[in-house]
Amino acid sequence: MASQRHKSSSEARQPVGREIPDGIASAVRDSVLAVGVRRTTLTDVARRAGVSRMTLYRLVPDVETLLLDVLTRDLGELLTEIEAGVARRRSARSRLVALTVEAARRLPDEPLFQRVLDVDPELLLPYLTDRIGSTQRLALARVRRVIAEGHVDRSIRHANPDLMATSLLLTVMPWIVSARLLDDVGREAALDELERGLDGWLRP
């Protein structure tokens, strides 16, 4: 029963593709970086953004939902930037491997994501163990698209694209949330191993 209550509460906070204005997104980042998620309030975000509390309450039900929306937005922008950088690679497999490895390299160092891991890591736990959140669904959509391109150009082995995308996501998530553990062995060397592993797994 406790598990079900937890699940219902978490699902209620799932982002639903809201457009978060730049000023509000910046205010969320500033507040979370300053005091963490648990001590951030909608009142504080509204003050930093120069909007009324009612404006925020009409947008989101609580701070955690707003934070997840901003994280989803930031990930989308990061993936778009990385995709542009790998777009000239000849094969879809090469693009997907480069996109995945670069995301695993850069996302752990994003200030907002890093702050959540530092002070409120339990917020991410349901999305590592229990369900796929909207941030992950955004990543899955990008990965599925490149896998489909790889099936067309024959650089990626044929298999169910949904299963392949989900398997890739589950493979890479520990590299992102546990990136600091890789510092002991050399993060760049570890990412080279990830690149080799992904390329071999995707290759026909």
C-alpha positions in Angstrom: 0.0 0.0 0.0 2.8 2.4 0.9 4.4 1.6 -2.4 1.2 2.4 -4.3 0.8 5.7 -2.5 4.4 6.6 -3.4 3.8 5.7 -7.0 0.6 7.7 -7.3 2.4 10.8 -5.7 5.3 10.5 -8.1 3.1 10.1 -11.1 1.2 13.2 -10.1 4.5 15.1 -10.5 5.3 13.8 -13.9 6.0 16.7 -16.3 3.5 16.9 -19.1 5.3 19.0 -21.7 4.6 22.4 -20.3 6.4 25.3 -21.9 8.4 26.9 -19.1 9.3 30.6 -19.7 13.0 31.4 -19.7 12.7 33.7 -16.6 11.0 31.0 -14.6 13.5 28.3 -15.7 16.4 30.5 -14.7 14.7 31.2 -11.3 14.3 27.5 -10.6 18.0 26.9 -11.4 19.2 29.8 -9.3 17.1 28.7 -6.3 18.0 25.0 -6.5 21.7 25.8 -6.9 21.5 28.1 -3.9 19.5 26.1 -1.4 18.6 22.7 -2.9 15.2 21.3 -4.0 13.7 20.7 -0.5 14.3 24.3 0.6 13.1 25.8 -2.7 9.5 27.1 -2.7 7.2 28.4 -5.4 7.2 31.7 -3.5 11.0 31.9 -3.8 10.9 31.0 -7.5 8.2 33.5 -8.2 10.2 36.2 -6.4 13.3 35.4 -8.4 11.4 35.3 -11.7 9.4 38.5 -11.0 6.0 36.8 -11.3 3.2 36.2 -9.0 2.7 33.0 -7.0 -0.6 32.4 -8.8 1.2 32.5 -12.1 3.3 29.6 -11.0 0.4 27.7 -9.4 -1.5 27.9 -12.7 1.6 26.4 -14.4 2.6 23.6 -11.9 1.3 22.0 -8.7 4.6 22.0 -6.8 8.4 22.7 -7.0 9.3 19.1 -7.8 7.1 19.1 -10.9 8.6 22.4 -12.0 12.1 21.1 -11.5 11.4 18.0 -13.6 10.0 20.2 -16.3 13.2 22.3 -16.3 15.4 19.2 -16.3 13.5 17.9 -19.3 13.8 21.2 -21.1 17.6 21.4 -20.4 18.1 17.8 -21.6 16.2 18.5 -24.8 18.4 21.5 -25.5 21.6 19.5 -24.7 20.6 16.7 -27.0 19.8 19.1 -29.8 23.2 20.7 -29.4 25.0 17.4 -29.4 23.0 16.1 -32.4 24.0 19.1 -34.4 27.6 18.4 -33.6 27.4 14.8 -34.8 25.1 15.3 -37.8 27.8 15.0 -40.4 28.9 11.5 -39.3 28.3 9.1 -42.1 26.3 6.4 -40.5 23.4 6.4 -38.1 25.3 4.0 -35.8 28.2 6.4 -35.6 25.8 9.3 -34.8 24.0 7.4 -32.2 27.2 6.2 -30.4 28.6 9.7 -30.5 25.3 11.2 -29.2 25.1 8.8 -26.4 28.7 9.0 -25.2 28.7 12.8 -25.4 25.5 13.0 -23.4 27.1 10.6 -20.8 30.1 12.9 -20.7 28.3 16.2 -20.4 25.0 15.6 -18.5 26.7 14.7 -15.1 28.5 18.1 -15.2 25.3 20.1 -15.8 25.0 22.3 -12.7 21.3 21.7 -12.0 21.6 18.0 -12.5 24.7 17.9 -10.3 23.0 19.9 -7.6 20.1 17.5 -7.4 22.5 14.5 -7.2 24.4 16.3 -4.4 21.5 17.2 -2.1 18.3 15.6 -3.2 19.2 12.4 -5.1 16.1 10.6 -3.9 14.1 12.6 -6.3 15.7 10.7 -9.2 15.3 7.2 -7.6 11.8 6.4 -9.0 13.1 7.1 -12.5 16.0 4.7 -12.0 14.0 1.8 -10.4 10.3 2.2 -11.0 9.2 4.0 -14.1 10.2 6.0 -17.2 9.7 9.7 -16.7 9.2 12.4 -19.3 12.8 13.3 -19.4 13.7 9.7 -20.3 10.9 9.5 -22.8 12.3 12.5 -24.6 15.7 10.8 -24.8 14.0 7.5 -26.0 12.3 9.4 -28.8 15.6 10.7 -30.0 17.3 7.3 -29.8 14.5 5.5 -31.6 14.6 8.0 -34.4 18.4 7.4 -35.0 17.9 3.6 -34.6 15.3 3.8 -37.4 17.7 5.7 -39.6 20.3 3.0 -38.8 17.9 0.3 -40.0 17.5 2.2 -43.3 21.2 2.7 -43.9 22.0 -0.8 -42.5 24.5 0.4 -40.0 22.4 -0.8 -37.1 21.3 -4.4 -36.7 17.6 -5.1 -37.1 15.7 -5.6 -33.9 12.7 -4.0 -32.2 13.6 -0.3 -32.0 11.6 0.3 -28.8 13.4 -2.5 -27.1 16.8 -1.4 -28.4 16.2 2.2 -27.3 15.1 1.2 -23.9 18.0 -1.2 -23.5 20.4 1.6 -24.5 18.9 4.0 -22.0 19.1 1.5 -19.2 22.7 0.8 -20.1 23.8 4.4 -20.1 21.8 5.7 -17.1 24.3 4.3 -14.5 27.2 6.1 -16.4 25.3 9.4 -15.9 24.2 9.1 -12.3 27.4 7.4 -11.1 29.9 9.4 -13.2 32.0 10.4 -10.2 32.8 6.7 -9.5 34.5 6.7 -12.9 36.9 9.4 -11.8 39.0 6.8 -9.9 39.7 4.9 -13.2 39.6 7.8 -15.5 36.3 9.0 -16.8 37.5 9.6 -20.4 39.0 6.1 -20.6 35.8 4.7 -19.3 33.8 6.6 -21.9 36.1 5.2 -24.6 35.0 1.7 -23.3 31.4 2.7 -23.4 31.9 3.9 -27.0 33.4 0.6 -28.0 30.7 -1.4 -26.3 27.8 0.5 -27.8 29.3 0.3 -31.3 29.7 -3.4 -31.0 26.2 -3.9 -29.7 24.6 -1.9 -32.4 26.7 -3.2 -35.3 24.9 -5.7 -37.7 
